[in-house]
């Protein structure tokens, strides 16, 4: 039976990440109000949000011949005793970067994978340490001016304009993008599935023989 993955997220970065890994997801935006979920523990917060996003799309799925999986994800940054999601505005993003530069934080991404027909699920959090570069005030102003930091948890990206402002990470890069591919593989295994079952023929074949330079 064909295996279908529904991504309960509007994030283009998560979709592109899956596509690059040979997986073409269907996208259904959950519409979950993240401000309604509160916790003083970053791991609990991101996992609860991931769970709610996955559950929110279940009733909107149409029955068909395909075996359907739903994946919900959410990311938060643990920094200096705080839990940081998306900045409120440009001033907030600027203040964060002035505090984060030259220091490190932990990006936590919660995952909730549901096998719709079987009624089974597997959940976990992936965490990656992010070391921020000692950027200048001018670089911060220019970066915030692009608008990118306002749309992402922690006010930074690894796969976008903000990539040069990260010195290094300790963990899986995909976790920082917003969906840990190594963890996804393990969650699928918990449901007696393999990640290769999600490869779409066209996407997988497109990766073969792709030039590196």
C-alpha positions as CSV (number, residue, x, y, z in Angstrom):
1,X,0.0,0.0,0.0
2,X,1.4,3.5,-0.9
3,X,2.6,5.5,2.1
4,X,1.6,9.1,2.3
5,X,3.2,11.7,4.7
6,X,1.1,14.8,5.7
7,X,3.2,17.7,7.1
8,X,1.2,19.7,9.6
9,X,3.2,22.8,9.0
10,X,3.3,25.9,6.8
11,X,7.1,26.0,7.0
12,X,8.6,26.0,3.6
13,X,12.0,25.0,5.2
14,X,10.5,21.8,6.6
15,X,9.0,20.9,3.2
16,X,12.2,21.6,1.3
17,X,14.1,19.5,3.9
18,X,11.9,16.5,3.3
19,X,11.9,17.0,-0.5
20,X,15.8,17.0,-0.5
21,X,15.6,13.7,1.4
22,X,13.5,12.1,-1.3
23,X,10.1,12.7,0.4
24,X,7.3,14.7,-1.2
25,X,4.9,15.5,1.7
26,X,1.3,16.8,1.4
27,X,0.9,20.0,3.4
28,X,-2.0,20.8,5.7
29,X,-1.5,23.8,7.9
30,X,-2.7,23.0,11.5
31,X,-3.8,26.5,12.4
32,X,-2.8,25.9,16.1
33,X,-2.6,29.1,18.2
34,X,0.9,28.6,19.7
35,X,0.3,31.4,22.2
36,X,-2.2,29.2,24.1
37,X,0.4,26.6,25.1
38,X,2.6,27.6,28.1
39,X,5.3,25.6,29.8
40,X,8.5,26.5,31.7
41,X,10.4,23.6,30.0
42,X,11.4,24.0,26.4
43,X,11.3,20.2,25.7
44,X,7.7,19.9,27.0
45,X,6.5,23.1,25.2
46,X,7.8,22.1,21.7
47,X,6.5,18.5,22.1
48,X,3.1,19.6,23.2
49,X,2.9,22.1,20.2
50,X,4.0,19.4,17.8
51,X,1.4,17.0,19.2
52,X,-1.4,19.6,18.8
53,X,-0.4,20.4,15.3
54,X,-0.5,16.8,14.2
55,X,-3.8,16.1,16.0
56,X,-5.4,19.3,14.5
57,X,-5.2,17.9,10.9
58,X,-6.4,14.4,11.6
59,X,-10.1,15.2,11.2
60,X,-9.4,17.0,7.9
61,X,-7.9,14.0,6.2
62,X,-9.9,12.2,3.5
63,X,-10.1,8.4,3.6
64,X,-8.3,6.7,0.7
65,X,-6.3,3.7,-0.4
66,X,-3.1,5.2,0.9
67,X,-1.7,4.5,4.4
68,X,-1.4,8.0,5.8
69,X,1.1,9.4,8.4
70,X,0.9,12.8,9.9
71,X,4.0,14.6,11.3
72,X,3.7,17.7,13.5
73,X,6.8,19.7,14.5
74,X,7.6,22.7,16.6
75,X,10.9,24.4,17.5
76,X,12.0,26.6,20.4
77,X,15.3,28.0,21.5
78,X,16.5,27.5,25.1
79,X,18.8,30.4,25.9
80,X,20.0,31.9,29.1
81,X,17.1,30.4,31.1
82,X,14.5,31.6,28.7
83,X,12.3,29.8,26.1
84,X,12.4,31.7,22.8
85,X,10.0,31.2,20.0
86,X,9.5,33.7,17.1
87,X,10.4,37.3,18.0
88,X,7.5,39.7,18.6
89,X,9.0,42.3,16.3
90,X,12.2,43.7,14.8
91,X,13.2,45.3,18.2
92,X,12.8,42.0,19.9
93,X,14.9,40.2,17.2
94,X,17.6,42.8,17.5
95,X,17.7,42.5,21.3
96,X,17.9,38.8,21.1
97,X,20.9,38.8,18.7
98,X,22.7,41.3,20.8
99,X,22.4,38.9,23.8
100,X,23.0,35.7,21.8
101,X,26.1,36.8,19.8
102,X,29.3,35.0,20.9
103,X,27.3,32.6,23.1
104,X,25.3,29.4,22.6
105,X,21.8,28.1,23.0
106,X,19.9,24.8,22.6
107,X,17.4,24.5,19.7
108,X,14.7,22.0,20.7
109,X,12.4,20.5,18.0
110,X,9.4,18.4,19.1
111,X,8.1,15.7,16.7
112,X,4.8,13.9,16.8
113,X,4.3,11.2,14.1
114,X,0.8,9.5,13.8
115,X,-0.1,6.5,11.8
116,X,-3.7,7.4,11.1
117,X,-5.2,4.0,10.2
118,X,-3.4,2.1,13.0
119,X,-4.1,4.7,15.6
120,X,-0.5,4.6,16.7
121,X,2.0,7.4,17.3
122,X,5.6,8.0,18.2
123,X,6.9,11.2,19.8
124,X,10.3,12.7,20.7
125,X,12.3,15.8,21.0
126,X,15.6,16.4,19.2
127,X,18.0,19.0,20.6
128,X,21.0,20.7,19.0
129,X,23.5,23.1,20.6
130,X,23.9,26.3,18.4
131,X,27.0,28.5,18.8
132,X,26.3,32.0,17.6
133,X,29.0,34.1,16.0
134,X,30.2,37.4,17.6
135,X,28.4,39.5,15.0
136,X,28.5,43.3,14.9
137,X,25.7,45.7,15.5
138,X,25.8,46.5,11.8
139,X,25.4,42.9,10.9
140,X,22.5,42.4,13.3
141,X,20.7,45.4,11.9
142,X,21.2,44.2,8.3
143,X,20.0,40.7,9.2
144,X,16.9,41.9,11.1
145,X,16.2,44.2,8.2
146,X,15.8,41.2,5.8
147,X,12.8,40.1,7.9
148,X,14.0,36.5,8.1
149,X,14.6,36.4,11.9
150,X,11.0,37.5,12.5
151,X,9.5,34.3,11.0
152,X,11.6,31.7,12.8
153,X,12.0,30.3,16.3
154,X,15.1,31.8,18.0
155,X,15.3,34.6,15.4
156,X,17.8,32.7,13.2
157,X,18.2,30.1,10.4
158,X,20.9,27.7,9.5
159,X,19.7,27.2,5.9
160,X,19.0,30.8,5.0
161,X,20.6,34.3,5.2
162,X,21.5,33.7,8.9
163,X,23.7,30.7,8.2
164,X,26.9,32.7,8.2
165,X,26.1,34.0,11.7
166,X,26.3,30.6,13.3
167,X,29.9,29.4,14.1
168,X,29.0,25.8,14.6
169,X,26.4,23.4,15.9
170,X,26.6,20.2,18.0
171,X,23.9,17.9,16.7
172,X,21.9,17.3,13.5
173,X,21.6,20.3,11.2
174,X,18.1,19.3,10.2
175,X,16.9,19.7,13.8
176,X,17.8,23.4,13.5
177,X,15.9,23.6,10.2
178,X,12.8,22.3,12.1
179,X,12.6,18.6,11.5
180,X,15.2,16.1,12.5
181,X,15.7,13.6,9.7
182,X,17.6,11.1,11.9
183,X,14.8,11.3,14.5
184,X,12.2,10.9,11.8
185,X,13.9,7.7,10.8
186,X,13.7,6.4,14.4
187,X,10.1,7.4,14.9
188,X,9.1,5.5,11.7
189,X,11.0,2.5,13.0
190,X,8.9,2.7,16.2
191,X,5.9,2.3,14.0
192,X,7.4,-0.7,12.2
193,X,8.1,1.4,9.1
194,X,11.2,2.4,7.2
195,X,12.0,5.9,5.9
196,X,12.7,4.4,2.5
197,X,9.0,3.6,2.3
198,X,8.4,7.4,2.1
199,X,10.8,8.0,-0.8
200,X,8.9,9.1,-3.9
201,X,10.4,7.6,-7.1
202,X,10.8,11.0,-8.8
203,X,12.4,12.7,-5.8
204,X,14.8,9.8,-5.0
205,X,15.9,9.4,-8.6
206,X,16.6,13.1,-8.8
207,X,19.2,12.8,-6.1
208,X,21.2,10.1,-8.0
209,X,24.2,11.5,-9.8
210,X,23.6,15.0,-8.7
211,X,26.8,17.1,-9.1
212,X,28.5,18.2,-6.0
213,X,30.1,21.3,-7.5
